[in-house]
């Protein structure tokens, strides 16, 4: 073995913590690093939610403030909220990976320090080591989408739906105007719901189908354990 290689080997081994003090310092720095990564993805999720709330408020203000505003503005807002939800579901999958590492560390390392208890026999160091070597998503895209929809976005969609129904059912908010507060028949609602060449009944059917699908996705049971081919995390 060359002299340079033999002299560098002890230095490489010395880089690993060997004493209890070094191990504790490593644990503290690692926990702080994972906390920072988790908080960073948490901030990204909050930013997407804030954008969605801003879009809802802005589009409702534009559509309901004047009769000249088309009801299609609210349909466009629904599309934007759906796009933001799709982005947030992706961000949530990354956040869930780092949150899992932090919770594993806190449960199996810090919790026994503050309150020792029996039954904590999991090999948590092996769990963290495997996660660091080959990061894997712990939740599928569909489950992440459902979770964020159920916790936050379903309320934004419902608010937009109520605003849209109010827009197409109130003659005072239509371009043609009128003195009545509500329409007199469903045919008038369908006429007000028309969008370009698309008839009103088609728009009503599409919106109803979309919201029934949202309710199904929102209340479907999560199936994390059945995901057998989760993708790797690109870090």
DASUL-V842777 format. One record per backbone hydrogen bond with DSSP energy under -1.0 kcal/mol. NH is the residue of the N-H (numbers start at 0). CO is the residue of the C=O. E is the energy in kcal/mol with one decimal. If there is no record, write none. Layout:
# DASUL-V842777
nh | co | e
NH | CO | E
NH | CO | E
This chain:
# DASUL-V842777
nh | co | e
5 | 1 | -2.2
6 | 2 | -2.0
7 | 3 | -1.4
8 | 4 | -1.3
11 | 7 | -2.0
12 | 8 | -2.1
13 | 9 | -2.0
15 | 12 | -1.3
22 | 18 | -2.2
23 | 19 | -2.5
24 | 20 | -2.3
25 | 21 | -2.3
26 | 22 | -2.6
27 | 23 | -2.4
28 | 24 | -2.4
29 | 25 | -2.6
30 | 26 | -2.5
31 | 27 | -2.2
32 | 28 | -2.1
33 | 29 | -2.5
34 | 30 | -2.3
35 | 31 | -1.9
36 | 32 | -2.1
37 | 33 | -2.6
38 | 34 | -2.6
39 | 35 | -2.1
40 | 36 | -1.9
41 | 37 | -2.1
42 | 38 | -2.2
43 | 39 | -1.6
44 | 40 | -2.1
45 | 41 | -2.3
46 | 42 | -2.2
47 | 43 | -2.0
48 | 44 | -2.1
49 | 45 | -2.4
50 | 46 | -2.4
51 | 47 | -2.2
52 | 48 | -2.3
53 | 49 | -2.3
54 | 50 | -2.5
55 | 51 | -2.3
56 | 52 | -2.4
57 | 53 | -2.6
58 | 54 | -2.8
59 | 55 | -2.1
60 | 56 | -1.9
61 | 57 | -2.2
62 | 58 | -2.4
63 | 59 | -2.4
68 | 65 | -1.3
72 | 69 | -1.7
73 | 70 | -1.0
74 | 70 | -1.1
75 | 71 | -2.5
76 | 72 | -1.8
77 | 73 | -1.9
78 | 74 | -1.7
79 | 75 | -2.1
80 | 76 | -2.6
81 | 77 | -2.1
82 | 78 | -2.0
83 | 79 | -2.5
84 | 80 | -2.3
85 | 81 | -2.1
86 | 82 | -2.0
87 | 83 | -2.6
88 | 84 | -2.1
89 | 85 | -1.2
90 | 86 | -2.0
91 | 87 | -2.4
92 | 88 | -1.4
93 | 89 | -1.2
94 | 90 | -2.3
95 | 91 | -2.4
96 | 92 | -1.1
97 | 93 | -1.5
98 | 94 | -2.4
99 | 95 | -1.8
100 | 96 | -1.5
101 | 97 | -2.1
102 | 98 | -2.6
103 | 99 | -2.4
104 | 100 | -2.2
105 | 101 | -2.6
106 | 102 | -2.6
107 | 103 | -2.2
108 | 104 | -1.6
109 | 104 | -1.3
110 | 105 | -2.5
113 | 109 | -2.0
114 | 110 | -3.1
120 | 118 | -1.6
123 | 121 | -1.9
126 | 122 | -1.9
127 | 123 | -2.5
128 | 124 | -2.4
129 | 125 | -2.6
130 | 126 | -1.9
131 | 127 | -2.1
132 | 128 | -2.2
133 | 129 | -2.6
136 | 230 | -2.0
143 | 139 | -2.3
144 | 140 | -2.5
145 | 141 | -2.4
146 | 142 | -2.5
147 | 143 | -2.2
148 | 144 | -2.2
149 | 145 | -2.6
150 | 146 | -1.8
151 | 147 | -2.1
152 | 147 | -1.7
153 | 148 | -2.6
156 | 152 | -2.4
157 | 153 | -2.0
158 | 154 | -2.1
159 | 155 | -2.2
160 | 156 | -2.2
161 | 157 | -2.4
162 | 158 | -2.2
163 | 159 | -2.4
164 | 160 | -2.7
165 | 161 | -2.3
166 | 162 | -2.0
167 | 163 | -2.2
168 | 164 | -1.2
172 | 169 | -1.7
173 | 170 | -1.7
182 | 168 | -1.4
188 | 184 | -1.3
189 | 185 | -2.6
190 | 186 | -2.0
191 | 187 | -2.2
192 | 188 | -1.5
194 | 197 | -2.0
197 | 194 | -2.0
202 | 198 | -1.6
203 | 199 | -2.7
204 | 200 | -2.2
205 | 201 | -2.4
206 | 202 | -2.6
207 | 203 | -2.4
208 | 204 | -2.6
209 | 205 | -2.3
210 | 206 | -2.2
211 | 207 | -2.2
212 | 208 | -2.0
213 | 209 | -1.9
214 | 210 | -2.2
215 | 211 | -2.0
216 | 212 | -2.7
217 | 213 | -2.5
218 | 214 | -1.9
226 | 223 | -1.4
232 | 134 | -1.8
